[in-house]
Amino acid sequence: MEKRKLYRSEADRMVGGVCGGLGDYLDIDSTLVRIIFVVLALMGGPGFLVYLILLVIVPSEETMASNSQHVVDAAPEEVEVLED
């Protein structure tokens, strides 16, 4: 099973990519995530605040890809093999 990671989407974004990344992570349409955030914000709920917090703490898709590439580029002597 592939481990999913939460990121801010670069392709499916309207403002910061938070809803696109959440939609991808939860395997639902990002439009539904956007509607949920808007409804929560309009009802006086935490929608806007939660969006801002996620915008700050969730890494972008580009950053995630860059970090993964650093792992791939590691020299064999830098990679520690764990044996069971």
PyMOL Python script that loads the backbone (N, CA, C, O; Angstrom):
from pymol import cmd

cmd.read_pdbstr("""\
ATOM      1  N   MET A   1       0.845  -1.185   0.000  1.00  0.00           N
ATOM      2  CA  MET A   1       0.000   0.000   0.000  1.00  0.00           C
ATOM      3  C   MET A   1       0.886   1.243   0.000  1.00  0.00           C
ATOM      4  O   MET A   1       1.811   1.364   0.804  1.00  0.00           O
ATOM      5  N   GLU A   2       0.591   2.147  -0.901  1.00  0.00           N
ATOM      6  CA  GLU A   2       1.369   3.362  -1.021  1.00  0.00           C
ATOM      7  C   GLU A   2       0.991   4.347   0.079  1.00  0.00           C
ATOM      8  O   GLU A   2      -0.190   4.587   0.328  1.00  0.00           O
ATOM      9  N   LYS A   3       1.984   4.906   0.724  1.00  0.00           N
ATOM     10  CA  LYS A   3       1.736   5.881   1.782  1.00  0.00           C
ATOM     11  C   LYS A   3       1.450   7.243   1.140  1.00  0.00           C
ATOM     12  O   LYS A   3       2.286   7.789   0.420  1.00  0.00           O
ATOM     13  N   ARG A   4       0.263   7.776   1.412  1.00  0.00           N
ATOM     14  CA  ARG A   4      -0.116   9.065   0.847  1.00  0.00           C
ATOM     15  C   ARG A   4       0.429  10.186   1.714  1.00  0.00           C
ATOM     16  O   ARG A   4       0.561  10.046   2.930  1.00  0.00           O
ATOM     17  N   LYS A   5       0.743  11.301   1.067  1.00  0.00           N
ATOM     18  CA  LYS A   5       1.252  12.461   1.791  1.00  0.00           C
ATOM     19  C   LYS A   5       0.404  13.670   1.447  1.00  0.00           C
ATOM     20  O   LYS A   5      -0.043  13.830   0.311  1.00  0.00           O
ATOM     21  N   LEU A   6       0.190  14.513   2.435  1.00  0.00           N
ATOM     22  CA  LEU A   6      -0.581  15.734   2.254  1.00  0.00           C
ATOM     23  C   LEU A   6       0.351  16.828   1.744  1.00  0.00           C
ATOM     24  O   LEU A   6       1.428  17.047   2.298  1.00  0.00           O
ATOM     25  N   TYR A   7      -0.067  17.501   0.700  1.00  0.00           N
ATOM     26  CA  TYR A   7       0.705  18.581   0.113  1.00  0.00           C
ATOM     27  C   TYR A   7      -0.251  19.610  -0.474  1.00  0.00           C
ATOM     28  O   TYR A   7      -1.438  19.338  -0.648  1.00  0.00           O
ATOM     29  N   ARG A   8       0.273  20.793  -0.776  1.00  0.00           N
ATOM     30  CA  ARG A   8      -0.505  21.810  -1.477  1.00  0.00           C
ATOM     31  C   ARG A   8      -0.309  21.591  -2.967  1.00  0.00           C
ATOM     32  O   ARG A   8       0.824  21.601  -3.449  1.00  0.00           O
ATOM     33  N   SER A   9      -1.383  21.396  -3.696  1.00  0.00           N
ATOM     34  CA  SER A   9      -1.325  21.074  -5.114  1.00  0.00           C
ATOM     35  C   SER A   9      -0.853  22.262  -5.940  1.00  0.00           C
ATOM     36  O   SER A   9      -1.257  23.401  -5.705  1.00  0.00           O
ATOM     37  N   GLU A  10       0.006  21.979  -6.910  1.00  0.00           N
ATOM     38  CA  GLU A  10       0.451  23.012  -7.849  1.00  0.00           C
ATOM     39  C   GLU A  10      -0.470  23.051  -9.068  1.00  0.00           C
ATOM     40  O   GLU A  10      -0.648  24.108  -9.671  1.00  0.00           O
ATOM     41  N   ALA A  11      -1.052  21.917  -9.434  1.00  0.00           N
ATOM     42  CA  ALA A  11      -1.894  21.834 -10.629  1.00  0.00           C
ATOM     43  C   ALA A  11      -3.349  22.198 -10.344  1.00  0.00           C
ATOM     44  O   ALA A  11      -3.982  22.878 -11.152  1.00  0.00           O
ATOM     45  N   ASP A  12      -3.882  21.760  -9.218  1.00  0.00           N
ATOM     46  CA  ASP A  12      -5.290  21.968  -8.874  1.00  0.00           C
ATOM     47  C   ASP A  12      -5.386  23.007  -7.773  1.00  0.00           C
ATOM     48  O   ASP A  12      -5.666  22.683  -6.619  1.00  0.00           O
ATOM     49  N   ARG A  13      -5.150  24.261  -8.142  1.00  0.00           N
ATOM     50  CA  ARG A  13      -5.162  25.321  -7.141  1.00  0.00           C
ATOM     51  C   ARG A  13      -5.967  26.511  -7.630  1.00  0.00           C
ATOM     52  O   ARG A  13      -6.014  26.816  -8.822  1.00  0.00           O
ATOM     53  N   MET A  14      -6.594  27.168  -6.675  1.00  0.00           N
ATOM     54  CA  MET A  14      -7.292  28.423  -6.977  1.00  0.00           C
ATOM     55  C   MET A  14      -6.613  29.561  -6.216  1.00  0.00           C
ATOM     56  O   MET A  14      -6.460  30.665  -6.738  1.00  0.00           O
ATOM     57  N   VAL A  15      -6.212  29.281  -4.986  1.00  0.00           N
ATOM     58  CA  VAL A  15      -5.502  30.286  -4.189  1.00  0.00           C
ATOM     59  C   VAL A  15      -4.138  29.722  -3.793  1.00  0.00           C
ATOM     60  O   VAL A  15      -3.112  30.128  -4.338  1.00  0.00           O
ATOM     61  N   GLY A  16      -4.131  28.792  -2.849  1.00  0.00           N
ATOM     62  CA  GLY A  16      -2.867  28.266  -2.357  1.00  0.00           C
ATOM     63  C   GLY A  16      -2.649  26.788  -2.622  1.00  0.00           C
ATOM     64  O   GLY A  16      -1.575  26.267  -2.322  1.00  0.00           O
ATOM     65  N   GLY A  17      -3.628  26.105  -3.171  1.00  0.00           N
ATOM     66  CA  GLY A  17      -3.488  24.688  -3.464  1.00  0.00           C
ATOM     67  C   GLY A  17      -3.869  23.766  -2.325  1.00  0.00           C
ATOM     68  O   GLY A  17      -3.723  22.549  -2.438  1.00  0.00           O
ATOM     69  N   VAL A  18      -4.358  24.331  -1.222  1.00  0.00           N
ATOM     70  CA  VAL A  18      -4.715  23.527  -0.054  1.00  0.00           C
ATOM     71  C   VAL A  18      -5.869  22.579  -0.372  1.00  0.00           C
ATOM     72  O   VAL A  18      -5.796  21.390  -0.061  1.00  0.00           O
ATOM     73  N   CYS A  19      -6.915  23.085  -0.979  1.00  0.00           N
ATOM     74  CA  CYS A  19      -8.086  22.250  -1.273  1.00  0.00           C
ATOM     75  C   CYS A  19      -7.768  21.181  -2.309  1.00  0.00           C
ATOM     76  O   CYS A  19      -8.255  20.055  -2.207  1.00  0.00           O
ATOM     77  N   GLY A  20      -6.964  21.519  -3.294  1.00  0.00           N
ATOM     78  CA  GLY A  20      -6.549  20.533  -4.287  1.00  0.00           C
ATOM     79  C   GLY A  20      -5.747  19.411  -3.659  1.00  0.00           C
ATOM     80  O   GLY A  20      -5.949  18.241  -3.984  1.00  0.00           O
ATOM     81  N   GLY A  21      -4.841  19.758  -2.766  1.00  0.00           N
ATOM     82  CA  GLY A  21      -4.043  18.746  -2.071  1.00  0.00           C
ATOM     83  C   GLY A  21      -4.877  17.903  -1.129  1.00  0.00           C
ATOM     84  O   GLY A  21      -4.696  16.687  -1.055  1.00  0.00           O
ATOM     85  N   LEU A  22      -5.800  18.547  -0.401  1.00  0.00           N
ATOM     86  CA  LEU A  22      -6.690  17.799   0.497  1.00  0.00           C
ATOM     87  C   LEU A  22      -7.596  16.850  -0.280  1.00  0.00           C
ATOM     88  O   LEU A  22      -7.825  15.715   0.138  1.00  0.00           O
ATOM     89  N   GLY A  23      -8.104  17.321  -1.405  1.00  0.00           N
ATOM     90  CA  GLY A  23      -8.945  16.475  -2.239  1.00  0.00           C
ATOM     91  C   GLY A  23      -8.194  15.259  -2.735  1.00  0.00           C
ATOM     92  O   GLY A  23      -8.728  14.149  -2.742  1.00  0.00           O
ATOM     93  N   ASP A  24      -6.960  15.465  -3.148  1.00  0.00           N
ATOM     94  CA  ASP A  24      -6.125  14.358  -3.611  1.00  0.00           C
ATOM     95  C   ASP A  24      -5.816  13.393  -2.470  1.00  0.00           C
ATOM     96  O   ASP A  24      -5.854  12.177  -2.654  1.00  0.00           O
ATOM     97  N   TYR A  25      -5.511  13.934  -1.294  1.00  0.00           N
ATOM     98  CA  TYR A  25      -5.182  13.115  -0.134  1.00  0.00           C
ATOM     99  C   TYR A  25      -6.377  12.279   0.322  1.00  0.00           C
ATOM    100  O   TYR A  25      -6.231  11.104   0.662  1.00  0.00           O
ATOM    101  N   LEU A  26      -7.558  12.894   0.326  1.00  0.00           N
ATOM    102  CA  LEU A  26      -8.770  12.207   0.777  1.00  0.00           C
ATOM    103  C   LEU A  26      -9.459  11.440  -0.351  1.00  0.00           C
ATOM    104  O   LEU A  26     -10.456  10.755  -0.121  1.00  0.00           O
ATOM    105  N   ASP A  27      -8.929  11.555  -1.563  1.00  0.00           N
ATOM    106  CA  ASP A  27      -9.467  10.896  -2.749  1.00  0.00           C
ATOM    107  C   ASP A  27     -10.917  11.320  -3.021  1.00  0.00           C
ATOM    108  O   ASP A  27     -11.785  10.499  -3.316  1.00  0.00           O
ATOM    109  N   ILE A  28     -11.141  12.649  -2.908  1.00  0.00           N
ATOM    110  CA  ILE A  28     -12.441  13.222  -3.252  1.00  0.00           C
ATOM    111  C   ILE A  28     -12.204  14.429  -4.157  1.00  0.00           C
ATOM    112  O   ILE A  28     -11.074  14.900  -4.287  1.00  0.00           O
ATOM    113  N   ASP A  29     -13.261  14.920  -4.775  1.00  0.00           N
ATOM    114  CA  ASP A  29     -13.155  16.067  -5.676  1.00  0.00           C
ATOM    115  C   ASP A  29     -12.770  17.315  -4.876  1.00  0.00           C
ATOM    116  O   ASP A  29     -13.343  17.590  -3.822  1.00  0.00           O
ATOM    117  N   SER A  30     -11.800  18.057  -5.388  1.00  0.00           N
ATOM    118  CA  SER A  30     -11.338  19.253  -4.686  1.00  0.00           C
ATOM    119  C   SER A  30     -12.421  20.326  -4.615  1.00  0.00           C
ATOM    120  O   SER A  30     -12.400  21.167  -3.717  1.00  0.00           O
ATOM    121  N   THR A  31     -13.361  20.305  -5.548  1.00  0.00           N
ATOM    122  CA  THR A  31     -14.470  21.260  -5.505  1.00  0.00           C
ATOM    123  C   THR A  31     -15.312  21.054  -4.251  1.00  0.00           C
ATOM    124  O   THR A  31     -15.775  22.020  -3.645  1.00  0.00           O
ATOM    125  N   LEU A  32     -15.509  19.810  -3.865  1.00  0.00           N
ATOM    126  CA  LEU A  32     -16.246  19.513  -2.640  1.00  0.00           C
ATOM    127  C   LEU A  32     -15.506  20.059  -1.417  1.00  0.00           C
ATOM    128  O   LEU A  32     -16.130  20.594  -0.501  1.00  0.00           O
ATOM    129  N   VAL A  33     -14.197  19.925  -1.402  1.00  0.00           N
ATOM    130  CA  VAL A  33     -13.392  20.454  -0.293  1.00  0.00           C
ATOM    131  C   VAL A  33     -13.520  21.974  -0.247  1.00  0.00           C
ATOM    132  O   VAL A  33     -13.648  22.553   0.832  1.00  0.00           O
ATOM    133  N   ARG A  34     -13.486  22.621  -1.409  1.00  0.00           N
ATOM    134  CA  ARG A  34     -13.635  24.084  -1.463  1.00  0.00           C
ATOM    135  C   ARG A  34     -14.999  24.517  -0.931  1.00  0.00           C
ATOM    136  O   ARG A  34     -15.101  25.487  -0.180  1.00  0.00           O
ATOM    137  N   ILE A  35     -16.032  23.802  -1.321  1.00  0.00           N
ATOM    138  CA  ILE A  35     -17.388  24.135  -0.855  1.00  0.00           C
ATOM    139  C   ILE A  35     -17.475  23.998   0.661  1.00  0.00           C
ATOM    140  O   ILE A  35     -18.086  24.834   1.327  1.00  0.00           O
ATOM    141  N   ILE A  36     -16.868  22.951   1.206  1.00  0.00           N
ATOM    142  CA  ILE A  36     -16.877  22.753   2.663  1.00  0.00           C
ATOM    143  C   ILE A  36     -16.190  23.915   3.362  1.00  0.00           C
ATOM    144  O   ILE A  36     -16.704  24.427   4.356  1.00  0.00           O
ATOM    145  N   PHE A  37     -15.035  24.338   2.860  1.00  0.00           N
ATOM    146  CA  PHE A  37     -14.323  25.470   3.469  1.00  0.00           C
ATOM    147  C   PHE A  37     -15.159  26.743   3.402  1.00  0.00           C
ATOM    148  O   PHE A  37     -15.226  27.485   4.383  1.00  0.00           O
ATOM    149  N   VAL A  38     -15.792  27.009   2.271  1.00  0.00           N
ATOM    150  CA  VAL A  38     -16.597  28.220   2.114  1.00  0.00           C
ATOM    151  C   VAL A  38     -17.805  28.189   3.037  1.00  0.00           C
ATOM    152  O   VAL A  38     -18.107  29.185   3.694  1.00  0.00           O
ATOM    153  N   VAL A  39     -18.496  27.066   3.094  1.00  0.00           N
ATOM    154  CA  VAL A  39     -19.666  26.946   3.961  1.00  0.00           C
ATOM    155  C   VAL A  39     -19.271  27.148   5.422  1.00  0.00           C
ATOM    156  O   VAL A  39     -19.949  27.864   6.159  1.00  0.00           O
ATOM    157  N   LEU A  40     -18.175  26.515   5.837  1.00  0.00           N
ATOM    158  CA  LEU A  40     -17.716  26.690   7.220  1.00  0.00           C
ATOM    159  C   LEU A  40     -17.365  28.145   7.515  1.00  0.00           C
ATOM    160  O   LEU A  40     -17.671  28.655   8.593  1.00  0.00           O
ATOM    161  N   ALA A  41     -16.725  28.810   6.562  1.00  0.00           N
ATOM    162  CA  ALA A  41     -16.350  30.208   6.766  1.00  0.00           C
ATOM    163  C   ALA A  41     -17.584  31.109   6.829  1.00  0.00           C
ATOM    164  O   ALA A  41     -17.650  32.009   7.667  1.00  0.00           O
ATOM    165  N   LEU A  42     -18.560  30.873   5.952  1.00  0.00           N
ATOM    166  CA  LEU A  42     -19.760  31.715   5.927  1.00  0.00           C
ATOM    167  C   LEU A  42     -20.667  31.488   7.130  1.00  0.00           C
ATOM    168  O   LEU A  42     -21.416  32.385   7.517  1.00  0.00           O
ATOM    169  N   MET A  43     -20.606  30.318   7.714  1.00  0.00           N
ATOM    170  CA  MET A  43     -21.432  30.023   8.887  1.00  0.00           C
ATOM    171  C   MET A  43     -20.757  30.463  10.183  1.00  0.00           C
ATOM    172  O   MET A  43     -21.228  30.139  11.274  1.00  0.00           O
ATOM    173  N   GLY A  44     -19.673  31.187  10.067  1.00  0.00           N
ATOM    174  CA  GLY A  44     -18.982  31.664  11.253  1.00  0.00           C
ATOM    175  C   GLY A  44     -18.084  30.608  11.866  1.00  0.00           C
ATOM    176  O   GLY A  44     -17.612  30.759  12.992  1.00  0.00           O
ATOM    177  N   GLY A  45     -17.853  29.548  11.128  1.00  0.00           N
ATOM    178  CA  GLY A  45     -17.010  28.460  11.615  1.00  0.00           C
ATOM    179  C   GLY A  45     -15.539  28.721  11.331  1.00  0.00           C
ATOM    180  O   GLY A  45     -15.154  29.817  10.923  1.00  0.00           O
ATOM    181  N   PRO A  46     -14.742  27.716  11.549  1.00  0.00           N
ATOM    182  CA  PRO A  46     -13.293  27.877  11.443  1.00  0.00           C
ATOM    183  C   PRO A  46     -12.740  27.690  10.029  1.00  0.00           C
ATOM    184  O   PRO A  46     -11.530  27.520   9.873  1.00  0.00           O
ATOM    185  N   GLY A  47     -13.580  27.714   9.003  1.00  0.00           N
ATOM    186  CA  GLY A  47     -13.133  27.432   7.638  1.00  0.00           C
ATOM    187  C   GLY A  47     -11.951  28.265   7.186  1.00  0.00           C
ATOM    188  O   GLY A  47     -10.952  27.717   6.720  1.00  0.00           O
ATOM    189  N   PHE A  48     -12.044  29.569   7.314  1.00  0.00           N
ATOM    190  CA  PHE A  48     -10.976  30.462   6.860  1.00  0.00           C
ATOM    191  C   PHE A  48      -9.712  30.285   7.692  1.00  0.00           C
ATOM    192  O   PHE A  48      -8.607  30.258   7.149  1.00  0.00           O
ATOM    193  N   LEU A  49      -9.871  30.164   8.998  1.00  0.00           N
ATOM    194  CA  LEU A  49      -8.718  29.998   9.882  1.00  0.00           C
ATOM    195  C   LEU A  49      -7.996  28.668   9.611  1.00  0.00           C
ATOM    196  O   LEU A  49      -6.766  28.628   9.564  1.00  0.00           O
ATOM    197  N   VAL A  50      -8.753  27.595   9.436  1.00  0.00           N
ATOM    198  CA  VAL A  50      -8.159  26.294   9.144  1.00  0.00           C
ATOM    199  C   VAL A  50      -7.421  26.348   7.811  1.00  0.00           C
ATOM    200  O   VAL A  50      -6.324  25.803   7.686  1.00  0.00           O
ATOM    201  N   TYR A  51      -8.020  27.004   6.810  1.00  0.00           N
ATOM    202  CA  TYR A  51      -7.367  27.141   5.507  1.00  0.00           C
ATOM    203  C   TYR A  51      -6.037  27.872   5.646  1.00  0.00           C
ATOM    204  O   TYR A  51      -5.032  27.443   5.080  1.00  0.00           O
ATOM    205  N   LEU A  52      -6.024  28.966   6.391  1.00  0.00           N
ATOM    206  CA  LEU A  52      -4.782  29.730   6.580  1.00  0.00           C
ATOM    207  C   LEU A  52      -3.713  28.907   7.292  1.00  0.00           C
ATOM    208  O   LEU A  52      -2.539  28.953   6.925  1.00  0.00           O
ATOM    209  N   ILE A  53      -4.122  28.160   8.303  1.00  0.00           N
ATOM    210  CA  ILE A  53      -3.162  27.318   9.031  1.00  0.00           C
ATOM    211  C   ILE A  53      -2.586  26.259   8.098  1.00  0.00           C
ATOM    212  O   ILE A  53      -1.375  26.037   8.082  1.00  0.00           O
ATOM    213  N   LEU A  54      -3.450  25.605   7.319  1.00  0.00           N
ATOM    214  CA  LEU A  54      -2.965  24.594   6.382  1.00  0.00           C
ATOM    215  C   LEU A  54      -2.075  25.210   5.310  1.00  0.00           C
ATOM    216  O   LEU A  54      -1.106  24.585   4.880  1.00  0.00           O
ATOM    217  N   LEU A  55      -2.387  26.411   4.880  1.00  0.00           N
ATOM    218  CA  LEU A  55      -1.579  27.106   3.887  1.00  0.00           C
ATOM    219  C   LEU A  55      -0.153  27.316   4.392  1.00  0.00           C
ATOM    220  O   LEU A  55       0.802  27.263   3.618  1.00  0.00           O
ATOM    221  N   VAL A  56      -0.023  27.551   5.684  1.00  0.00           N
ATOM    222  CA  VAL A  56       1.289  27.798   6.274  1.00  0.00           C
ATOM    223  C   VAL A  56       2.043  26.501   6.572  1.00  0.00           C
ATOM    224  O   VAL A  56       3.250  26.432   6.340  1.00  0.00           O
ATOM    225  N   ILE A  57       1.360  25.473   7.079  1.00  0.00           N
ATOM    226  CA  ILE A  57       2.090  24.292   7.557  1.00  0.00           C
ATOM    227  C   ILE A  57       2.221  23.151   6.548  1.00  0.00           C
ATOM    228  O   ILE A  57       3.113  22.314   6.690  1.00  0.00           O
ATOM    229  N   VAL A  58       1.357  23.098   5.536  1.00  0.00           N
ATOM    230  CA  VAL A  58       1.422  22.001   4.572  1.00  0.00           C
ATOM    231  C   VAL A  58       2.404  22.372   3.466  1.00  0.00           C
ATOM    232  O   VAL A  58       2.280  23.440   2.866  1.00  0.00           O
ATOM    233  N   PRO A  59       3.380  21.502   3.187  1.00  0.00           N
ATOM    234  CA  PRO A  59       4.363  21.815   2.143  1.00  0.00           C
ATOM    235  C   PRO A  59       3.741  21.754   0.753  1.00  0.00           C
ATOM    236  O   PRO A  59       2.752  21.055   0.531  1.00  0.00           O
ATOM    237  N   SER A  60       4.331  22.490  -0.170  1.00  0.00           N
ATOM    238  CA  SER A  60       3.828  22.476  -1.543  1.00  0.00           C
ATOM    239  C   SER A  60       4.263  21.190  -2.240  1.00  0.00           C
ATOM    240  O   SER A  60       5.201  20.518  -1.811  1.00  0.00           O
ATOM    241  N   GLU A  61       3.573  20.869  -3.307  1.00  0.00           N
ATOM    242  CA  GLU A  61       3.886  19.678  -4.093  1.00  0.00           C
ATOM    243  C   GLU A  61       5.308  19.765  -4.633  1.00  0.00           C
ATOM    244  O   GLU A  61       6.016  18.760  -4.698  1.00  0.00           O
ATOM    245  N   GLU A  62       5.719  20.956  -5.015  1.00  0.00           N
ATOM    246  CA  GLU A  62       7.065  21.169  -5.532  1.00  0.00           C
ATOM    247  C   GLU A  62       8.121  20.875  -4.471  1.00  0.00           C
ATOM    248  O   GLU A  62       9.151  20.269  -4.768  1.00  0.00           O
ATOM    249  N   THR A  63       7.868  21.301  -3.244  1.00  0.00           N
ATOM    250  CA  THR A  63       8.788  21.038  -2.135  1.00  0.00           C
ATOM    251  C   THR A  63       8.873  19.546  -1.848  1.00  0.00           C
ATOM    252  O   THR A  63       9.955  19.016  -1.599  1.00  0.00           O
ATOM    253  N   MET A  64       7.721  18.867  -1.884  1.00  0.00           N
ATOM    254  CA  MET A  64       7.695  17.421  -1.645  1.00  0.00           C
ATOM    255  C   MET A  64       8.507  16.692  -2.711  1.00  0.00           C
ATOM    256  O   MET A  64       9.260  15.772  -2.395  1.00  0.00           O
ATOM    257  N   ALA A  65       8.358  17.098  -3.975  1.00  0.00           N
ATOM    258  CA  ALA A  65       9.096  16.467  -5.067  1.00  0.00           C
ATOM    259  C   ALA A  65      10.585  16.738  -4.929  1.00  0.00           C
ATOM    260  O   ALA A  65      11.407  15.861  -5.196  1.00  0.00           O
ATOM    261  N   SER A  66      10.934  17.942  -4.515  1.00  0.00           N
ATOM    262  CA  SER A  66      12.334  18.304  -4.331  1.00  0.00           C
ATOM    263  C   SER A  66      12.961  17.471  -3.219  1.00  0.00           C
ATOM    264  O   SER A  66      14.085  16.990  -3.362  1.00  0.00           O
ATOM    265  N   ASN A  67      12.238  17.297  -2.106  1.00  0.00           N
ATOM    266  CA  ASN A  67      12.749  16.487  -1.001  1.00  0.00           C
ATOM    267  C   ASN A  67      12.903  15.034  -1.411  1.00  0.00           C
ATOM    268  O   ASN A  67      13.867  14.383  -1.010  1.00  0.00           O
ATOM    269  N   SER A  68      11.988  14.520  -2.191  1.00  0.00           N
ATOM    270  CA  SER A  68      12.073  13.139  -2.669  1.00  0.00           C
ATOM    271  C   SER A  68      13.272  12.970  -3.583  1.00  0.00           C
ATOM    272  O   SER A  68      13.950  11.944  -3.538  1.00  0.00           O
ATOM    273  N   GLN A  69      13.537  13.970  -4.411  1.00  0.00           N
ATOM    274  CA  GLN A  69      14.663  13.890  -5.327  1.00  0.00           C
ATOM    275  C   GLN A  69      15.978  13.862  -4.566  1.00  0.00           C
ATOM    276  O   GLN A  69      16.916  13.187  -4.991  1.00  0.00           O
ATOM    277  N   HIS A  70      16.070  14.585  -3.441  1.00  0.00           N
ATOM    278  CA  HIS A  70      17.283  14.556  -2.630  1.00  0.00           C
ATOM    279  C   HIS A  70      17.538  13.150  -2.100  1.00  0.00           C
ATOM    280  O   HIS A  70      18.687  12.716  -2.022  1.00  0.00           O
ATOM    281  N   VAL A  71      16.491  12.445  -1.741  1.00  0.00           N
ATOM    282  CA  VAL A  71      16.637  11.079  -1.254  1.00  0.00           C
ATOM    283  C   VAL A  71      17.122  10.178  -2.377  1.00  0.00           C
ATOM    284  O   VAL A  71      17.991   9.333  -2.161  1.00  0.00           O
ATOM    285  N   VAL A  72      16.571  10.349  -3.574  1.00  0.00           N
ATOM    286  CA  VAL A  72      16.961   9.531  -4.713  1.00  0.00           C
ATOM    287  C   VAL A  72      18.407   9.812  -5.112  1.00  0.00           C
ATOM    288  O   VAL A  72      19.130   8.901  -5.515  1.00  0.00           O
ATOM    289  N   ASP A  73      18.827  11.072  -5.000  1.00  0.00           N
ATOM    290  CA  ASP A  73      20.176  11.453  -5.398  1.00  0.00           C
ATOM    291  C   ASP A  73      21.247  11.075  -4.374  1.00  0.00           C
ATOM    292  O   ASP A  73      22.436  11.255  -4.641  1.00  0.00           O
ATOM    293  N   ALA A  74      20.857  10.563  -3.226  1.00  0.00           N
ATOM    294  CA  ALA A  74      21.828  10.230  -2.180  1.00  0.00           C
ATOM    295  C   ALA A  74      22.793   9.157  -2.687  1.00  0.00           C
ATOM    296  O   ALA A  74      22.395   8.218  -3.376  1.00  0.00           O
ATOM    297  N   ALA A  75      24.039   9.315  -2.336  1.00  0.00           N
ATOM    298  CA  ALA A  75      25.051   8.339  -2.734  1.00  0.00           C
ATOM    299  C   ALA A  75      24.825   7.038  -1.963  1.00  0.00           C
ATOM    300  O   ALA A  75      24.362   7.072  -0.823  1.00  0.00           O
ATOM    301  N   PRO A  76      25.144   5.902  -2.565  1.00  0.00           N
ATOM    302  CA  PRO A  76      24.916   4.617  -1.896  1.00  0.00           C
ATOM    303  C   PRO A  76      25.556   4.524  -0.514  1.00  0.00           C
ATOM    304  O   PRO A  76      24.999   3.892   0.384  1.00  0.00           O
ATOM    305  N   GLU A  77      26.708   5.141  -0.337  1.00  0.00           N
ATOM    306  CA  GLU A  77      27.354   5.065   0.974  1.00  0.00           C
ATOM    307  C   GLU A  77      26.636   5.905   2.023  1.00  0.00           C
ATOM    308  O   GLU A  77      26.872   5.738   3.219  1.00  0.00           O
ATOM    309  N   GLU A  78      25.757   6.810   1.580  1.00  0.00           N
ATOM    310  CA  GLU A  78      24.997   7.632   2.498  1.00  0.00           C
ATOM    311  C   GLU A  78      23.687   6.961   2.925  1.00  0.00           C
ATOM    312  O   GLU A  78      23.041   7.400   3.876  1.00  0.00           O
ATOM    313  N   VAL A  79      23.308   5.916   2.228  1.00  0.00           N
ATOM    314  CA  VAL A  79      22.048   5.243   2.494  1.00  0.00           C
ATOM    315  C   VAL A  79      22.294   4.096   3.464  1.00  0.00           C
ATOM    316  O   VAL A  79      23.108   3.208   3.212  1.00  0.00           O
ATOM    317  N   GLU A  80      21.575   4.136   4.573  1.00  0.00           N
ATOM    318  CA  GLU A  80      21.704   3.084   5.586  1.00  0.00           C
ATOM    319  C   GLU A  80      20.649   2.023   5.328  1.00  0.00           C
ATOM    320  O   GLU A  80      19.462   2.331   5.213  1.00  0.00           O
ATOM    321  N   VAL A  81      21.082   0.777   5.239  1.00  0.00           N
ATOM    322  CA  VAL A  81      20.168  -0.318   4.992  1.00  0.00           C
ATOM    323  C   VAL A  81      19.799  -0.954   6.325  1.00  0.00           C
ATOM    324  O   VAL A  81      20.666  -1.367   7.094  1.00  0.00           O
ATOM    325  N   LEU A  82      18.510  -1.025   6.581  1.00  0.00           N
ATOM    326  CA  LEU A  82      18.031  -1.645   7.814  1.00  0.00           C
ATOM    327  C   LEU A  82      17.613  -3.065   7.504  1.00  0.00           C
ATOM    328  O   LEU A  82      16.806  -3.303   6.606  1.00  0.00           O
ATOM    329  N   GLU A  83      18.156  -3.997   8.240  1.00  0.00           N
ATOM    330  CA  GLU A  83      17.814  -5.392   8.043  1.00  0.00           C
ATOM    331  C   GLU A  83      16.874  -5.829   9.142  1.00  0.00           C
ATOM    332  O   GLU A  83      16.995  -5.419  10.296  1.00  0.00           O
ATOM    333  N   ASP A  84      15.903  -6.698   8.744  1.00  0.00           N
ATOM    334  CA  ASP A  84      14.920  -7.189   9.717  1.00  0.00           C
ATOM    335  C   ASP A  84      15.513  -8.205  10.646  1.00  0.00           C
ATOM    336  O   ASP A  84      14.820  -8.717  11.524  1.00  0.00           O
TER     337      ASP A  84
END
""", "prot")
cmd.dss("prot")
cmd.show_as("cartoon", "prot")
cmd.util.cbc("prot")
cmd.orient("prot")
